Every structure is written in C-alpha cells, then in structure tokens.
Amino acid sequence: MKPSEARIVLTGATGGIGRETAAAFIAAGSSVLLVGRSAAQLSALSRSIQSTAVGGAGRIAWQVADLGDATQMDELVGVAAEWRCNVLVHAAGVPCFGAFETADAETMRRVIDINLLAPMRLTQALLPHLRAQVRAQVICLGSALGRIGLPGFSIYSASKFGLRGFTEALRRELAGSGVRIQYVGPRSTRTSFNSAAVEAYNASTGTAMDSPNRVAQALLRSLHDETAERFIGFPERLAVRINGAVPTLLDGSFDKHRRSVPPPPTQGTLPTERDQPGIRPSINSSGATR
Ligand SMILES: NC(=O)c1ccc[n+]([C@@H]2O[C@H](COP(=O)([O-])OP(=O)(O)OC[C@H]3O[C@@H](n4cnc5c(N)ncnc54)[C@H](OP(=O)(O)O)[C@@H]3O)[C@@H](O)[C@H]2O)c1
C-alpha cells in the first residue's frame, strides 16, 4: 500500500533495525505505533524522530509491551486496534549463536517464544481487526538464516525457518482476503544484535554485514510493493534460491563456518555413550572439526 495510507504497529522499534525503520516509515508519511519494552527508550525515540520530521511525515505514538508476557500482549492488541492498525511489522527478535551442544533449554524456549510464537500470537489476535480493513499487511522480519541453516545458528535458524513457514502458509491461507502476509530476510546487519563472537565469525567466513538503514529501506519497499518474500544482499539471495531448491547441494560449502563456531568445552574428549551416532564431532590432527 502507499506508505501514506499505512497505520503501522512496529515491534522491535527500539532495536538497531527498528529505529531506522521507524524513521523511514514516518518520513514516507506512514503513522507508526512504536512497540518496545522500555518506556524511556520509546519516548526518546519518538521525540528524536519527531524533531527531524518534515512536512508530510506521519503520526507517531508508542506502547510498552514485553512480547513474552501474555497480559502485555493483550494490552498491545487493544491499543493496536484503537490505533486502527492496518500494517503489522514484526521486527522484535532475540539472537542465538554458538555450538548447539552448549545451549540450554531455557535459551531455546526464549528464542522460539520471541522470534516465532510472539509474531504468530500477535498476528492471530489482530487478524479479525486486520480483516476488517480495506487492505492490510503483516510483514515478518525474518533472516537469510530462515532459508539457509548455518553452523552455529541452529536454534536461531529454527525460529526463523519457522517464521518463514508460518508466513508462507498464512499468505496462502489468506489469499483472496485483503490481508497480505510478507517476509523480509536480511543478512547479517550491523546492530548490537550481533555479539563480538558473531562479528568474529562473520570476519573469518567473509560474511558481509549491511547497515540497518538498508534493511529499513527494504521494509519500506515491501510495504509499498507488497512483495511476498524479499532477501537482501548477494550472494545470500542466490544461496537462498539454491538452498530452497536443493538444500543438500550446499552441505559441503560450510567448512569454514563450522570451524568458526566456538567449540563446546567437551569437544576433543573421547566420545561417551551419550554421544549420538551421526552428530559425533570428528577431530583432525590439528584439533579442528571437519
Ligand atoms: N542484526 C542482524 O544481523 C539481523 C539479521 C537478520 C535479521 N535480523 C532480525 O531483525 C530483527 C531486529 O534485529 P536488530 O538487529 O534490530 O536487533 P536489536 O537491535 O537487538 O533489537 C531487537 C529488538 O527486539 C526487541 N525485543 C527483544 N525481546 C523482546 C521482548 N521480549 N518483547 C518485546 N520486544 C523485544 C528489543 O526490545 P528492547 O529494546 O526492549 O530490548 C529490540 O527493540 C530481529 O528479528 C532479528 O532476528 C537481524
């Protein structure tokens, strides 16, 4: 839809990508309800965007909501409906990087909860309202890692593959309604989302990082042209296509990535009876994983 017709609810508004996206939407004439967990940050962001807004800029408001809290989610749904939201942008998310063996169950639960279940719940709760609009859009900010599974990102990829699957299925389910469901998949982006360990991984694997503004502009384009799926950057866009068509074709391409994941503390010790066939690390003479 035209940005000037959009009344957007933007989760993750206080994040590195969210801030740039909020500013880009407002500058394009959209009205935006910023959602985050910190009232102080939301209020400061709102003031800062308003102070630079020029003629034609949209309206701005904010709402505190922890998306892991059912009561706060319910309040957000009420506020979003009052705001007459016709576009929902899911940009909140949490990172997860490291050898799978080192992750605890609580981390897995939190990543799936915030990256996958929260957007699903919020979309479902707002769907009756969105259906009542002449036209509405739900844009899920996923990741290239929602199409390509990389060593070190098994849990994060599970959440973003899930989000992409949700987006694809719901888009098909709602085809013919006025509600368009979209997915935008950035590659690595320079925000505090990425730890020093991820930056080191990116450096050693030659993975490019984009500015958050590039992602914001892609989200703005997706709002306007309603593209079903948009991935950002080359060669990631090509890898996404190949991996989508024949995933195993790329299996041999990630040795450097595998070696760049900090090893679990037990790696290199003799296998125990708890080790599963097929996932036991093989150690070469230099101690590196093959
Ligand atoms: N940066 C990258 O390399 C990259 C690449 C591809 C995709 N993405 C995706 O892009 C999105 C934004 O990433 P970013 O780089 O902007 O990350 P970020 O700077 O860490 O921002 C994350 C945002 O999510 C919010 N959030 C986290 N947990 C929340 C919760 N329980 N309830 C409500 N909000 C919560 C944060 O709110 P608080 O300010 O309250 O913490 C913050 O606004 C994420 O979905 C991420 O998966 C990022």
py3Dmol code that shows the C-alpha trace and the ligand (Angstrom):
import py3Dmol

protein = """\
ATOM      1  CA  MET A   1       0.000   0.000   0.000  1.00  0.00           C
ATOM      2  CA  LYS A   2       1.042   3.600  -0.237  1.00  0.00           C
ATOM      3  CA  PRO A   3       3.146   4.444   2.832  1.00  0.00           C
ATOM      4  CA  SER A   4       0.924   7.477   3.463  1.00  0.00           C
ATOM      5  CA  GLU A   5      -2.065   5.116   3.935  1.00  0.00           C
ATOM      6  CA  ALA A   6      -0.261   2.852   6.405  1.00  0.00           C
ATOM      7  CA  ARG A   7      -1.036   2.882  10.130  1.00  0.00           C
ATOM      8  CA  ILE A   8       1.787   0.658  11.293  1.00  0.00           C
ATOM      9  CA  VAL A   9       2.388  -1.234  14.519  1.00  0.00           C
ATOM     10  CA  LEU A  10       6.151  -1.829  14.668  1.00  0.00           C
ATOM     11  CA  THR A  11       7.555  -4.241  17.249  1.00  0.00           C
ATOM     12  CA  GLY A  12      11.277  -4.115  17.996  1.00  0.00           C
ATOM     13  CA  ALA A  13      11.115  -0.357  17.372  1.00  0.00           C
ATOM     14  CA  THR A  14      13.922   0.356  19.856  1.00  0.00           C
ATOM     15  CA  GLY A  15      16.318  -2.040  18.111  1.00  0.00           C
ATOM     16  CA  GLY A  16      19.043  -1.145  15.638  1.00  0.00           C
ATOM     17  CA  ILE A  17      16.871  -2.035  12.641  1.00  0.00           C
ATOM     18  CA  GLY A  18      13.635  -0.896  14.303  1.00  0.00           C
ATOM     19  CA  ARG A  19      14.860   2.677  14.890  1.00  0.00           C
ATOM     20  CA  GLU A  20      15.903   3.147  11.256  1.00  0.00           C
ATOM     21  CA  THR A  21      12.693   1.535  10.065  1.00  0.00           C
ATOM     22  CA  ALA A  22      10.503   3.739  12.238  1.00  0.00           C
ATOM     23  CA  ALA A  23      12.259   6.846  10.924  1.00  0.00           C
ATOM     24  CA  ALA A  24      11.973   5.654   7.293  1.00  0.00           C
ATOM     25  CA  PHE A  25       8.237   4.870   7.637  1.00  0.00           C
ATOM     26  CA  ILE A  26       7.498   8.208   9.315  1.00  0.00           C
ATOM     27  CA  ALA A  27       9.485  10.129   6.695  1.00  0.00           C
ATOM     28  CA  ALA A  28       7.500   8.320   3.971  1.00  0.00           C
ATOM     29  CA  GLY A  29       4.240   9.543   5.523  1.00  0.00           C
ATOM     30  CA  SER A  30       3.146   6.437   7.475  1.00  0.00           C
ATOM     31  CA  SER A  31       1.789   6.679  11.001  1.00  0.00           C
ATOM     32  CA  VAL A  32       3.695   4.416  13.363  1.00  0.00           C
ATOM     33  CA  LEU A  33       2.949   2.948  16.800  1.00  0.00           C
ATOM     34  CA  LEU A  34       6.377   2.088  18.216  1.00  0.00           C
ATOM     35  CA  VAL A  35       6.484  -1.036  20.412  1.00  0.00           C
ATOM     36  CA  GLY A  36       9.324  -1.945  22.767  1.00  0.00           C
ATOM     37  CA  ARG A  37       9.987  -2.854  26.375  1.00  0.00           C
ATOM     38  CA  SER A  38      11.433   0.427  27.629  1.00  0.00           C
ATOM     39  CA  ALA A  39       9.196   3.490  28.052  1.00  0.00           C
ATOM     40  CA  ALA A  40      12.262   5.723  28.341  1.00  0.00           C
ATOM     41  CA  GLN A  41      13.727   4.451  25.064  1.00  0.00           C
ATOM     42  CA  LEU A  42      10.406   4.614  23.232  1.00  0.00           C
ATOM     43  CA  SER A  43       9.724   8.143  24.403  1.00  0.00           C
ATOM     44  CA  ALA A  44      13.247   9.301  23.465  1.00  0.00           C
ATOM     45  CA  LEU A  45      12.975   7.638  20.041  1.00  0.00           C
ATOM     46  CA  SER A  46       9.593   9.211  19.422  1.00  0.00           C
ATOM     47  CA  ARG A  47      10.937  12.690  20.321  1.00  0.00           C
ATOM     48  CA  SER A  48      14.030  12.228  18.197  1.00  0.00           C
ATOM     49  CA  ILE A  49      12.043  11.150  15.106  1.00  0.00           C
ATOM     50  CA  GLN A  50       9.521  13.963  15.595  1.00  0.00           C
ATOM     51  CA  SER A  51      12.295  16.539  15.916  1.00  0.00           C
ATOM     52  CA  THR A  52      13.629  15.693  12.448  1.00  0.00           C
ATOM     53  CA  ALA A  53      10.264  15.104  10.746  1.00  0.00           C
ATOM     54  CA  VAL A  54       9.382  17.421   7.867  1.00  0.00           C
ATOM     55  CA  GLY A  55       6.063  18.210   6.154  1.00  0.00           C
ATOM     56  CA  GLY A  56       4.165  15.112   5.064  1.00  0.00           C
ATOM     57  CA  ALA A  57       5.592  12.984   7.875  1.00  0.00           C
ATOM     58  CA  GLY A  58       3.202  10.575   9.598  1.00  0.00           C
ATOM     59  CA  ARG A  59       1.997  10.499  13.207  1.00  0.00           C
ATOM     60  CA  ILE A  60       3.894   8.693  15.919  1.00  0.00           C
ATOM     61  CA  ALA A  61       2.871   7.049  19.200  1.00  0.00           C
ATOM     62  CA  TRP A  62       4.329   4.308  21.386  1.00  0.00           C
ATOM     63  CA  GLN A  63       3.323   1.410  23.596  1.00  0.00           C
ATOM     64  CA  VAL A  64       5.355  -0.635  26.048  1.00  0.00           C
ATOM     65  CA  ALA A  65       4.962  -4.394  25.641  1.00  0.00           C
ATOM     66  CA  ASP A  66       7.098  -7.368  26.526  1.00  0.00           C
ATOM     67  CA  LEU A  67       6.086  -9.856  23.849  1.00  0.00           C
ATOM     68  CA  GLY A  68       6.867 -12.737  26.173  1.00  0.00           C
ATOM     69  CA  ASP A  69       4.161 -11.559  28.586  1.00  0.00           C
ATOM     70  CA  ALA A  70       0.586 -12.584  27.716  1.00  0.00           C
ATOM     71  CA  THR A  71      -1.048  -9.702  29.629  1.00  0.00           C
ATOM     72  CA  GLN A  72       1.123  -7.072  27.979  1.00  0.00           C
ATOM     73  CA  MET A  73       0.472  -8.699  24.607  1.00  0.00           C
ATOM     74  CA  ASP A  74      -3.306  -8.431  25.210  1.00  0.00           C
ATOM     75  CA  GLU A  75      -2.951  -4.742  26.097  1.00  0.00           C
ATOM     76  CA  LEU A  76      -0.953  -4.191  22.922  1.00  0.00           C
ATOM     77  CA  VAL A  77      -3.672  -5.831  20.829  1.00  0.00           C
ATOM     78  CA  GLY A  78      -6.269  -3.430  22.272  1.00  0.00           C
ATOM     79  CA  VAL A  79      -4.063  -0.389  21.683  1.00  0.00           C
ATOM     80  CA  ALA A  80      -3.214  -1.531  18.128  1.00  0.00           C
ATOM     81  CA  ALA A  81      -6.897  -1.906  17.268  1.00  0.00           C
ATOM     82  CA  GLU A  82      -7.679   1.558  18.693  1.00  0.00           C
ATOM     83  CA  TRP A  83      -4.766   2.853  16.619  1.00  0.00           C
ATOM     84  CA  ARG A  84      -6.661   1.421  13.611  1.00  0.00           C
ATOM     85  CA  CYS A  85      -3.593  -0.533  12.606  1.00  0.00           C
ATOM     86  CA  ASN A  86      -3.603  -1.781   9.014  1.00  0.00           C
ATOM     87  CA  VAL A  87       0.052  -2.888   8.915  1.00  0.00           C
ATOM     88  CA  LEU A  88       1.808  -5.067  11.464  1.00  0.00           C
ATOM     89  CA  VAL A  89       5.604  -5.248  11.250  1.00  0.00           C
ATOM     90  CA  HIS A  90       7.229  -7.905  13.437  1.00  0.00           C
ATOM     91  CA  ALA A  91      10.784  -6.663  13.982  1.00  0.00           C
ATOM     92  CA  ALA A  92      11.370  -7.749  17.590  1.00  0.00           C
ATOM     93  CA  GLY A  93      13.764 -10.633  17.944  1.00  0.00           C
ATOM     94  CA  VAL A  94      16.491 -12.184  20.029  1.00  0.00           C
ATOM     95  CA  PRO A  95      19.804 -13.610  18.797  1.00  0.00           C
ATOM     96  CA  CYS A  96      21.295 -17.020  19.465  1.00  0.00           C
ATOM     97  CA  PHE A  97      24.755 -18.150  18.350  1.00  0.00           C
ATOM     98  CA  GLY A  98      27.052 -20.977  19.390  1.00  0.00           C
ATOM     99  CA  ALA A  99      27.548 -24.707  19.252  1.00  0.00           C
ATOM    100  CA  PHE A 100      24.179 -26.415  19.663  1.00  0.00           C
ATOM    101  CA  GLU A 101      25.537 -28.610  22.455  1.00  0.00           C
ATOM    102  CA  THR A 102      26.175 -25.550  24.620  1.00  0.00           C
ATOM    103  CA  ALA A 103      22.596 -24.201  24.531  1.00  0.00           C
ATOM    104  CA  ASP A 104      20.279 -24.766  27.468  1.00  0.00           C
ATOM    105  CA  ALA A 105      16.565 -25.460  27.263  1.00  0.00           C
ATOM    106  CA  GLU A 106      15.633 -22.017  28.601  1.00  0.00           C
ATOM    107  CA  THR A 107      17.554 -20.315  25.779  1.00  0.00           C
ATOM    108  CA  MET A 108      15.818 -22.470  23.183  1.00  0.00           C
ATOM    109  CA  ARG A 109      12.419 -21.680  24.694  1.00  0.00           C
ATOM    110  CA  ARG A 110      13.070 -17.923  24.768  1.00  0.00           C
ATOM    111  CA  VAL A 111      14.323 -17.782  21.168  1.00  0.00           C
ATOM    112  CA  ILE A 112      11.346 -19.722  19.824  1.00  0.00           C
ATOM    113  CA  ASP A 113       8.956 -17.754  22.043  1.00  0.00           C
ATOM    114  CA  ILE A 114      10.075 -14.272  20.944  1.00  0.00           C
ATOM    115  CA  ASN A 115      11.120 -14.964  17.343  1.00  0.00           C
ATOM    116  CA  LEU A 116       8.302 -17.303  16.365  1.00  0.00           C
ATOM    117  CA  LEU A 117       5.438 -17.677  18.823  1.00  0.00           C
ATOM    118  CA  ALA A 118       5.115 -13.961  19.639  1.00  0.00           C
ATOM    119  CA  PRO A 119       4.616 -12.903  15.987  1.00  0.00           C
ATOM    120  CA  MET A 120       2.200 -15.811  15.494  1.00  0.00           C
ATOM    121  CA  ARG A 121       0.168 -14.885  18.590  1.00  0.00           C
ATOM    122  CA  LEU A 122       0.101 -11.170  17.803  1.00  0.00           C
ATOM    123  CA  THR A 123      -0.886 -11.808  14.180  1.00  0.00           C
ATOM    124  CA  GLN A 124      -3.676 -14.145  15.240  1.00  0.00           C
ATOM    125  CA  ALA A 125      -5.022 -11.746  17.870  1.00  0.00           C
ATOM    126  CA  LEU A 126      -5.073  -8.836  15.405  1.00  0.00           C
ATOM    127  CA  LEU A 127      -6.350 -10.779  12.414  1.00  0.00           C
ATOM    128  CA  PRO A 128     -10.075 -10.043  12.954  1.00  0.00           C
ATOM    129  CA  HIS A 129      -9.192  -6.343  13.098  1.00  0.00           C
ATOM    130  CA  LEU A 130      -6.897  -6.571  10.045  1.00  0.00           C
ATOM    131  CA  ARG A 131      -9.552  -8.434   8.053  1.00  0.00           C
ATOM    132  CA  ALA A 132     -11.954  -5.578   8.743  1.00  0.00           C
ATOM    133  CA  GLN A 133      -9.630  -3.102   6.987  1.00  0.00           C
ATOM    134  CA  VAL A 134      -9.956  -2.422   3.263  1.00  0.00           C
ATOM    135  CA  ARG A 135      -6.410  -3.659   2.883  1.00  0.00           C
ATOM    136  CA  ALA A 136      -3.872  -4.835   5.457  1.00  0.00           C
ATOM    137  CA  GLN A 137      -0.339  -6.209   5.578  1.00  0.00           C
ATOM    138  CA  VAL A 138       1.687  -8.282   8.031  1.00  0.00           C
ATOM    139  CA  ILE A 139       5.437  -8.052   7.420  1.00  0.00           C
ATOM    140  CA  CYS A 140       7.642 -10.520   9.287  1.00  0.00           C
ATOM    141  CA  LEU A 141      11.290  -9.553   9.660  1.00  0.00           C
ATOM    142  CA  GLY A 142      12.980 -12.894   9.304  1.00  0.00           C
ATOM    143  CA  SER A 143      16.504 -13.573   8.164  1.00  0.00           C
ATOM    144  CA  ALA A 144      18.514 -15.166   5.380  1.00  0.00           C
ATOM    145  CA  LEU A 145      19.010 -17.785   8.110  1.00  0.00           C
ATOM    146  CA  GLY A 146      15.309 -18.563   7.735  1.00  0.00           C
ATOM    147  CA  ARG A 147      16.234 -20.104   4.370  1.00  0.00           C
ATOM    148  CA  ILE A 148      19.825 -21.236   4.935  1.00  0.00           C
ATOM    149  CA  GLY A 149      20.891 -23.149   8.032  1.00  0.00           C
ATOM    150  CA  LEU A 150      24.439 -22.215   9.054  1.00  0.00           C
ATOM    151  CA  PRO A 151      26.694 -23.878  11.634  1.00  0.00           C
ATOM    152  CA  GLY A 152      26.370 -22.059  14.959  1.00  0.00           C
ATOM    153  CA  PHE A 153      22.830 -20.818  14.278  1.00  0.00           C
ATOM    154  CA  SER A 154      20.769 -23.983  14.693  1.00  0.00           C
ATOM    155  CA  ILE A 155      18.370 -22.531  17.272  1.00  0.00           C
ATOM    156  CA  TYR A 156      18.102 -19.107  15.660  1.00  0.00           C
ATOM    157  CA  SER A 157      17.564 -20.742  12.243  1.00  0.00           C
ATOM    158  CA  ALA A 158      14.860 -22.977  13.701  1.00  0.00           C
ATOM    159  CA  SER A 159      12.996 -19.861  14.842  1.00  0.00           C
ATOM    160  CA  LYS A 160      13.384 -18.019  11.519  1.00  0.00           C
ATOM    161  CA  PHE A 161      12.661 -21.094   9.345  1.00  0.00           C
ATOM    162  CA  GLY A 162       9.538 -21.453  11.457  1.00  0.00           C
ATOM    163  CA  LEU A 163       8.625 -17.808  10.925  1.00  0.00           C
ATOM    164  CA  ARG A 164       9.098 -18.144   7.178  1.00  0.00           C
ATOM    165  CA  GLY A 165       6.994 -21.308   7.082  1.00  0.00           C
ATOM    166  CA  PHE A 166       4.290 -19.556   9.067  1.00  0.00           C
ATOM    167  CA  THR A 167       4.400 -16.585   6.695  1.00  0.00           C
ATOM    168  CA  GLU A 168       4.227 -18.744   3.563  1.00  0.00           C
ATOM    169  CA  ALA A 169       1.362 -20.905   4.810  1.00  0.00           C
ATOM    170  CA  LEU A 170      -0.676 -17.993   6.154  1.00  0.00           C
ATOM    171  CA  ARG A 171      -0.157 -15.990   2.954  1.00  0.00           C
ATOM    172  CA  ARG A 172      -1.663 -18.883   1.007  1.00  0.00           C
ATOM    173  CA  GLU A 173      -4.438 -19.343   3.580  1.00  0.00           C
ATOM    174  CA  LEU A 174      -5.411 -15.674   3.372  1.00  0.00           C
ATOM    175  CA  ALA A 175      -5.063 -15.339  -0.415  1.00  0.00           C
ATOM    176  CA  GLY A 176      -8.187 -13.610  -1.687  1.00  0.00           C
ATOM    177  CA  SER A 177      -8.697 -11.766   1.592  1.00  0.00           C
ATOM    178  CA  GLY A 178      -7.496  -8.190   1.959  1.00  0.00           C
ATOM    179  CA  VAL A 179      -4.619  -9.265   4.226  1.00  0.00           C
ATOM    180  CA  ARG A 180      -1.196  -9.713   2.642  1.00  0.00           C
ATOM    181  CA  ILE A 181       1.447 -11.701   4.591  1.00  0.00           C
ATOM    182  CA  GLN A 182       5.106 -10.975   3.776  1.00  0.00           C
ATOM    183  CA  TYR A 183       8.623 -11.994   4.792  1.00  0.00           C
ATOM    184  CA  VAL A 184      11.782  -9.911   4.624  1.00  0.00           C
ATOM    185  CA  GLY A 185      15.082 -11.740   5.154  1.00  0.00           C
ATOM    186  CA  PRO A 186      18.130  -9.564   5.840  1.00  0.00           C
ATOM    187  CA  ARG A 187      21.619 -10.995   6.013  1.00  0.00           C
ATOM    188  CA  SER A 188      23.876 -10.003   8.905  1.00  0.00           C
ATOM    189  CA  THR A 189      23.294  -6.375   9.858  1.00  0.00           C
ATOM    190  CA  ARG A 190      25.421  -4.002  11.934  1.00  0.00           C
ATOM    191  CA  THR A 191      23.477  -3.685  15.201  1.00  0.00           C
ATOM    192  CA  SER A 192      24.091  -4.708  18.789  1.00  0.00           C
ATOM    193  CA  PHE A 193      22.100  -7.870  17.966  1.00  0.00           C
ATOM    194  CA  ASN A 194      25.417  -9.409  16.893  1.00  0.00           C
ATOM    195  CA  SER A 195      27.897 -10.263  19.636  1.00  0.00           C
ATOM    196  CA  ALA A 196      31.667  -9.967  19.240  1.00  0.00           C
ATOM    197  CA  ALA A 197      31.675 -13.742  18.608  1.00  0.00           C
ATOM    198  CA  VAL A 198      29.288 -13.335  15.661  1.00  0.00           C
ATOM    199  CA  GLU A 199      31.345 -10.460  14.275  1.00  0.00           C
ATOM    200  CA  ALA A 200      34.463 -12.657  14.504  1.00  0.00           C
ATOM    201  CA  TYR A 201      32.552 -15.468  12.732  1.00  0.00           C
ATOM    202  CA  ASN A 202      31.476 -13.045  10.017  1.00  0.00           C
ATOM    203  CA  ALA A 203      35.035 -11.781   9.592  1.00  0.00           C
ATOM    204  CA  SER A 204      36.532 -15.265   9.344  1.00  0.00           C
ATOM    205  CA  THR A 205      33.859 -16.537   6.938  1.00  0.00           C
ATOM    206  CA  GLY A 206      33.853 -13.391   4.777  1.00  0.00           C
ATOM    207  CA  THR A 207      30.190 -12.707   5.610  1.00  0.00           C
ATOM    208  CA  ALA A 208      29.171  -9.167   4.650  1.00  0.00           C
ATOM    209  CA  MET A 209      27.194  -7.003   7.067  1.00  0.00           C
ATOM    210  CA  ASP A 210      24.654  -4.416   5.969  1.00  0.00           C
ATOM    211  CA  SER A 211      23.697  -1.135   7.561  1.00  0.00           C
ATOM    212  CA  PRO A 212      20.373  -1.165   9.419  1.00  0.00           C
ATOM    213  CA  ASN A 213      19.232   1.555   7.020  1.00  0.00           C
ATOM    214  CA  ARG A 214      19.500  -0.896   4.111  1.00  0.00           C
ATOM    215  CA  VAL A 215      17.084  -3.200   5.918  1.00  0.00           C
ATOM    216  CA  ALA A 216      14.777  -0.281   6.732  1.00  0.00           C
ATOM    217  CA  GLN A 217      14.648   0.661   3.042  1.00  0.00           C
ATOM    218  CA  ALA A 218      13.865  -2.965   2.106  1.00  0.00           C
ATOM    219  CA  LEU A 219      10.989  -2.971   4.614  1.00  0.00           C
ATOM    220  CA  LEU A 220       9.710   0.296   3.166  1.00  0.00           C
ATOM    221  CA  ARG A 221       9.835  -1.213  -0.346  1.00  0.00           C
ATOM    222  CA  SER A 222       7.978  -4.295   0.879  1.00  0.00           C
ATOM    223  CA  LEU A 223       5.302  -2.099   2.406  1.00  0.00           C
ATOM    224  CA  HIS A 224       4.888  -0.320  -0.921  1.00  0.00           C
ATOM    225  CA  ASP A 225       5.170  -3.177  -3.444  1.00  0.00           C
ATOM    226  CA  GLU A 226       3.699  -5.937  -1.212  1.00  0.00           C
ATOM    227  CA  THR A 227       6.334  -8.459  -2.402  1.00  0.00           C
ATOM    228  CA  ALA A 228       5.747 -11.832  -0.745  1.00  0.00           C
ATOM    229  CA  GLU A 229       9.409 -12.542   0.084  1.00  0.00           C
ATOM    230  CA  ARG A 230      12.426 -10.265  -0.126  1.00  0.00           C
ATOM    231  CA  PHE A 231      16.011 -11.247   0.709  1.00  0.00           C
ATOM    232  CA  ILE A 232      18.810  -8.727   0.967  1.00  0.00           C
ATOM    233  CA  GLY A 233      22.332  -8.908  -0.463  1.00  0.00           C
ATOM    234  CA  PHE A 234      24.390 -11.021  -2.847  1.00  0.00           C
ATOM    235  CA  PRO A 235      25.438 -13.883  -2.679  1.00  0.00           C
ATOM    236  CA  GLU A 236      22.837 -14.555   0.040  1.00  0.00           C
ATOM    237  CA  ARG A 237      19.925 -14.077  -2.401  1.00  0.00           C
ATOM    238  CA  LEU A 238      21.429 -16.704  -4.720  1.00  0.00           C
ATOM    239  CA  ALA A 239      22.224 -19.078  -1.843  1.00  0.00           C
ATOM    240  CA  VAL A 240      18.632 -18.740  -0.649  1.00  0.00           C
ATOM    241  CA  ARG A 241      17.382 -19.871  -4.069  1.00  0.00           C
ATOM    242  CA  ILE A 242      19.796 -22.808  -4.348  1.00  0.00           C
ATOM    243  CA  ASN A 243      19.171 -23.888  -0.759  1.00  0.00           C
ATOM    244  CA  GLY A 244      15.425 -23.643  -1.341  1.00  0.00           C
ATOM    245  CA  ALA A 245      15.634 -25.880  -4.413  1.00  0.00           C
ATOM    246  CA  VAL A 246      18.292 -28.447  -3.403  1.00  0.00           C
ATOM    247  CA  PRO A 247      19.423 -27.879   0.212  1.00  0.00           C
ATOM    248  CA  THR A 248      21.945 -30.733   0.293  1.00  0.00           C
ATOM    249  CA  LEU A 249      23.824 -29.236  -2.665  1.00  0.00           C
ATOM    250  CA  LEU A 250      25.339 -26.665  -0.313  1.00  0.00           C
ATOM    251  CA  ASP A 251      26.174 -29.060   2.519  1.00  0.00           C
ATOM    252  CA  GLY A 252      29.867 -29.131   1.632  1.00  0.00           C
ATOM    253  CA  SER A 253      30.195 -25.336   1.468  1.00  0.00           C
ATOM    254  CA  PHE A 254      30.383 -24.511   5.152  1.00  0.00           C
ATOM    255  CA  ASP A 255      33.646 -25.989   6.479  1.00  0.00           C
ATOM    256  CA  LYS A 256      34.983 -22.525   7.268  1.00  0.00           C
ATOM    257  CA  HIS A 257      31.741 -21.632   9.051  1.00  0.00           C
ATOM    258  CA  ARG A 258      31.856 -24.839  11.094  1.00  0.00           C
ATOM    259  CA  ARG A 259      35.444 -24.160  12.149  1.00  0.00           C
ATOM    260  CA  SER A 260      34.463 -20.599  13.139  1.00  0.00           C
ATOM    261  CA  VAL A 261      31.899 -21.681  15.739  1.00  0.00           C
ATOM    262  CA  PRO A 262      33.414 -21.599  19.236  1.00  0.00           C
ATOM    263  CA  PRO A 263      33.683 -25.312  20.131  1.00  0.00           C
ATOM    264  CA  PRO A 264      31.772 -26.769  23.069  1.00  0.00           C
ATOM    265  CA  PRO A 265      34.005 -27.328  26.113  1.00  0.00           C
ATOM    266  CA  THR A 266      33.873 -31.109  25.791  1.00  0.00           C
ATOM    267  CA  GLN A 267      34.932 -31.234  22.141  1.00  0.00           C
ATOM    268  CA  GLY A 268      38.107 -33.225  21.602  1.00  0.00           C
ATOM    269  CA  THR A 269      37.474 -35.595  24.524  1.00  0.00           C
ATOM    270  CA  LEU A 270      36.759 -39.251  23.860  1.00  0.00           C
ATOM    271  CA  PRO A 271      33.166 -39.975  22.837  1.00  0.00           C
ATOM    272  CA  THR A 272      30.948 -41.153  25.662  1.00  0.00           C
ATOM    273  CA  GLU A 273      27.965 -43.456  25.422  1.00  0.00           C
ATOM    274  CA  ARG A 274      25.761 -40.303  25.427  1.00  0.00           C
ATOM    275  CA  ASP A 275      27.169 -39.292  22.007  1.00  0.00           C
ATOM    276  CA  GLN A 276      24.746 -39.966  19.192  1.00  0.00           C
ATOM    277  CA  PRO A 277      25.933 -41.640  16.002  1.00  0.00           C
ATOM    278  CA  GLY A 278      25.996 -39.110  13.188  1.00  0.00           C
ATOM    279  CA  ILE A 279      26.497 -35.983  15.294  1.00  0.00           C
ATOM    280  CA  ARG A 280      29.764 -37.026  16.951  1.00  0.00           C
ATOM    281  CA  PRO A 281      32.445 -34.403  16.122  1.00  0.00           C
ATOM    282  CA  SER A 282      35.369 -35.787  14.135  1.00  0.00           C
ATOM    283  CA  ILE A 283      38.692 -34.261  15.104  1.00  0.00           C
ATOM    284  CA  ASN A 284      41.613 -33.991  12.710  1.00  0.00           C
ATOM    285  CA  SER A 285      45.267 -33.880  13.688  1.00  0.00           C
ATOM    286  CA  SER A 286      45.205 -30.075  14.200  1.00  0.00           C
ATOM    287  CA  GLY A 287      42.236 -30.327  16.552  1.00  0.00           C
ATOM    288  CA  ALA A 288      39.873 -28.621  14.100  1.00  0.00           C
ATOM    289  CA  THR A 289      36.467 -30.047  13.294  1.00  0.00           C
ATOM    290  CA  ARG A 290      35.975 -31.426   9.835  1.00  0.00           C
TER     291      ARG A 290
END
"""
ligand_1 = """\
48
LIG
N 21.086 -7.644 13.173
C 21.158 -8.679 12.351
O 22.261 -9.153 11.967
C 19.896 -9.274 11.800
C 19.983 -10.012 10.599
C 18.829 -10.596 10.099
C 17.632 -10.463 10.780
N 17.579 -9.751 11.934
C 16.293 -9.650 12.620
O 15.907 -8.299 12.673
C 15.153 -8.056 13.865
C 15.725 -6.840 14.570
O 17.093 -7.049 14.821
P 18.060 -5.876 15.355
O 19.349 -6.071 14.702
O 17.357 -4.571 15.269
O 18.186 -6.334 16.883
P 18.288 -5.445 18.219
O 18.983 -4.177 17.950
O 18.846 -6.359 19.256
O 16.769 -5.143 18.552
C 15.899 -6.170 18.955
C 14.547 -5.567 19.247
O 13.684 -6.629 19.699
C 13.085 -6.217 20.912
N 12.778 -7.324 21.797
C 13.589 -8.325 22.219
N 12.962 -9.109 23.110
C 11.710 -8.586 23.262
C 10.588 -8.939 24.052
N 10.594 -9.984 24.901
N 9.462 -8.180 23.959
C 9.436 -7.108 23.141
N 10.475 -6.720 22.362
C 11.593 -7.455 22.436
C 14.111 -5.322 21.560
O 13.491 -4.530 22.553
P 14.346 -3.924 23.776
O 14.946 -2.665 23.244
O 13.345 -3.703 24.831
O 15.388 -4.966 24.130
C 14.599 -4.523 20.367
O 13.686 -3.498 20.066
C 15.192 -9.351 14.673
O 14.004 -10.051 14.457
C 16.355 -10.115 14.065
O 16.147 -11.508 14.167
C 18.691 -9.141 12.450
"""
view = py3Dmol.view(width=600, height=400)
view.addModel(protein, "pdb")
view.setStyle({"model": 0}, {"cartoon": {"style": "trace"}})
view.addModel(ligand_1, "xyz")
view.setStyle({"model": 1}, {"stick": {}})
view.zoomTo()
view.show()
